[in-house]
């Protein structure tokens, strides 16, 4: 299990920030689920890495019911909220950074805007490879990379809001790291083309065109397949 140095009560310094983040991510989560090619999850065991308050797995179960779902996160209060909302869904949530207990456990894994925060991306990639079953696929989304035009501004803004330390990587850094871990790596634009709130915080998006282009053009969806 994780130690106190690598876990937090909430991901955001603002205690309400995790709740607000889950609400704002919801339409993008839906697009994420609709974008992945798999349609039948009924026999799958699924991981959400960086599950926050469990909203993604609950949405996924509603859209693509699965056999079992596991969410892990470093934010203890957010995981407690996820546990409280489980109901009768086949979900488990854990506060941990240690994936070793889950070796060879998952058919599909997801992370949404998490990998850019990981200080030890190489270790994450290696552990994800170990916990995926042969033929399993890990889908990881991030637009937080240094080829995104707003990144210099965001590096400071997110860093000021986050309890987790910021990292500064290129898309190629992600590709190289997951290839080195053994994954077959492919990537596409996230391609979100839905409506965005016109009143989006201009602190992050100086122009409404920035708010439109970020999830459509600069946010990336990595498909990482384990082939042995």
C-alpha positions in Angstrom: 0.0 0.0 0.0 1.1 3.6 -0.5 2.7 5.6 2.2 1.8 9.0 3.5 4.4 10.7 1.2 2.7 9.5 -1.9 -1.0 9.9 -1.0 -3.2 12.9 -0.3 -6.7 13.6 1.1 -7.6 15.2 -2.2 -5.8 15.7 -5.5 -6.7 19.5 -5.5 -5.4 21.9 -2.9 -9.0 23.2 -2.9 -11.0 20.5 -1.0 -14.0 21.0 -3.4 -11.7 20.7 -6.4 -12.1 17.0 -6.9 -15.9 17.2 -7.0 -15.8 20.0 -9.5 -13.2 18.1 -11.6 -15.5 15.0 -11.8 -18.4 17.1 -12.9 -16.4 18.9 -15.6 -14.9 15.7 -16.9 -18.2 13.8 -17.4 -18.9 14.7 -21.1 -15.3 13.9 -21.9 -15.5 10.5 -20.1 -18.6 9.7 -22.2 -16.7 10.6 -25.4 -13.7 8.5 -24.2 -16.0 5.4 -23.7 -17.7 5.9 -27.1 -14.3 6.3 -28.8 -12.7 3.0 -27.7 -13.4 0.2 -30.2 -14.5 -2.4 -27.7 -18.2 -2.6 -27.2 -18.8 -5.8 -25.2 -17.2 -5.5 -21.7 -19.5 -8.2 -20.1 -16.6 -10.6 -19.5 -14.0 -8.0 -18.7 -12.2 -7.0 -15.6 -11.5 -3.3 -15.8 -9.1 -0.9 -14.1 -9.5 2.9 -13.7 -6.1 4.2 -12.8 -6.6 7.6 -11.0 -10.2 7.0 -10.4 -10.9 10.1 -8.3 -14.5 9.8 -7.0 -15.4 6.8 -9.1 -17.5 8.6 -11.7 -15.8 7.2 -14.7 -16.3 3.5 -13.7 -19.9 4.2 -12.8 -20.5 5.8 -16.2 -18.6 3.0 -17.9 -20.7 0.4 -16.1 -23.9 2.1 -17.2 -22.8 2.3 -20.9 -20.7 -0.9 -21.2 -21.5 -3.3 -18.3 -18.4 -5.2 -17.2 -17.8 -8.2 -14.9 -15.6 -6.4 -12.3 -14.2 -2.9 -12.0 -11.3 -1.7 -9.8 -10.4 2.0 -9.2 -7.2 3.2 -7.6 -6.2 6.7 -6.6 -3.8 8.6 -4.3 -6.6 10.8 -2.9 -8.1 9.1 0.2 -11.2 11.4 0.5 -12.0 10.9 -3.1 -11.7 7.1 -2.9 -13.9 7.2 0.2 -16.6 9.1 -1.8 -16.2 6.4 -4.6 -16.7 3.6 -2.1 -19.8 5.3 -0.7 -21.4 5.5 -4.2 -20.8 1.9 -5.2 -24.4 0.7 -4.6 -24.8 -2.8 -6.2 -22.3 -2.3 -8.9 -19.3 -4.7 -9.1 -16.8 -2.1 -8.1 -13.8 -1.9 -5.7 -11.7 1.1 -4.9 -8.3 1.4 -3.2 -6.0 4.1 -2.0 -2.6 2.9 -3.3 0.3 3.5 -5.6 1.4 -0.1 -5.6 0.0 -2.2 -8.4 1.9 -5.4 -7.6 -1.0 -7.1 -5.9 -2.9 -7.0 -9.2 -0.5 -8.9 -11.4 -2.2 -10.4 -14.5 -5.6 -9.1 -13.4 -7.0 -6.8 -16.1 -8.4 -7.1 -19.6 -8.9 -3.3 -20.1 -7.5 -0.3 -18.2 -8.2 3.4 -18.5 -6.7 6.6 -17.2 -7.9 10.1 -18.0 -5.6 13.0 -17.5 -3.4 11.2 -14.9 -0.2 10.0 -16.6 1.2 13.6 -16.9 1.4 13.9 -13.1 3.3 10.7 -12.5 6.9 11.4 -11.3 8.0 7.8 -12.2 6.3 7.2 -15.5 8.7 4.3 -16.3 7.7 2.5 -13.2 4.0 3.1 -14.0 4.4 1.7 -17.5 6.2 -1.4 -16.2 3.6 -2.1 -13.5 0.8 -1.6 -16.0 2.4 -4.1 -18.3 2.5 -6.6 -15.4 -1.1 -6.2 -14.4 -2.6 -6.5 -17.9 -3.5 -9.9 -19.2 -2.0 -11.0 -22.5 -3.9 -9.1 -25.2 -5.2 -6.6 -22.7 -5.3 -2.9 -23.7 -4.6 0.2 -21.6 -6.2 3.4 -22.9 -4.5 6.5 -21.5 -5.7 10.1 -22.3 -3.7 13.3 -21.8 -3.5 16.7 -23.4 -0.9 17.8 -20.8 2.3 17.7 -22.9 4.8 20.3 -24.0 3.6 20.3 -27.6 0.2 21.7 -26.5 0.3 25.5 -27.1 -1.1 26.5 -23.7 1.3 24.2 -21.8 3.7 26.8 -20.4 0.7 28.6 -18.9 -0.9 25.4 -17.7 2.3 24.1 -16.1 2.2 26.9 -13.7 -1.6 27.0 -13.2 -2.1 23.3 -12.6 1.0 23.2 -10.4 -0.5 25.9 -8.2 -3.7 23.9 -7.8 -2.4 20.4 -7.5 -1.1 18.5 -4.4 0.8 16.2 -6.8 4.0 17.6 -8.4 3.9 18.5 -12.1 5.9 16.9 -14.8 7.0 18.2 -18.2 6.9 15.7 -21.0 6.4 15.5 -24.8 4.1 13.0 -26.6 7.2 11.2 -27.7 8.3 10.8 -24.1 5.1 8.9 -23.4 5.4 6.7 -26.5 9.1 5.8 -25.8 8.3 5.0 -22.2 5.4 2.6 -22.9 7.3 1.0 -25.8 10.2 0.3 -23.5 7.8 -1.4 -21.0 6.8 -3.8 -23.7 3.5 -2.3 -25.0 2.5 -2.1 -28.6 1.7 1.7 -28.8 -0.6 3.5 -31.1 -2.2 7.0 -30.6 -4.9 9.2 -32.0 -6.3 12.6 -31.3 -9.0 12.5 -28.6 -11.2 14.3 -31.1 -13.9 15.6 -28.8 -16.4 17.5 -31.0 -19.2 18.1 -28.6 -20.3 21.4 -27.0 -18.0 23.0 -24.5 -19.3 25.5 -22.0 -18.9 29.0 -23.4 -18.3 30.3 -19.9 -15.2 28.1 -19.4 -12.6 29.6 -17.1 -10.5 32.0 -19.2 -7.6 31.4 -16.8 -7.0 28.2 -18.7 -8.5 29.1 -22.1 -7.7 32.7 -23.1 -9.9 32.3 -26.2 -13.0 30.1 -26.7 -11.1 28.6 -29.7 -8.6 27.3 -27.2 -11.4 25.6 -25.2 -12.5 24.0 -28.5 -9.2 23.0 -29.9 -7.7 21.5 -26.7 -9.9 18.4 -26.4 -10.3 18.0 -30.2 -6.7 18.5 -31.4 -4.2 18.5 -28.6 -5.6 15.9 -26.2 -4.2 12.5 -27.1 -5.6 9.0 -26.7 -2.9 6.3 -26.4 -3.8 2.7 -27.0 -1.3 0.4 -25.3 -1.7 -3.3 -26.0 0.1 -6.1 -24.2 1.4 -8.7 -26.6 3.5 -11.5 -25.2 
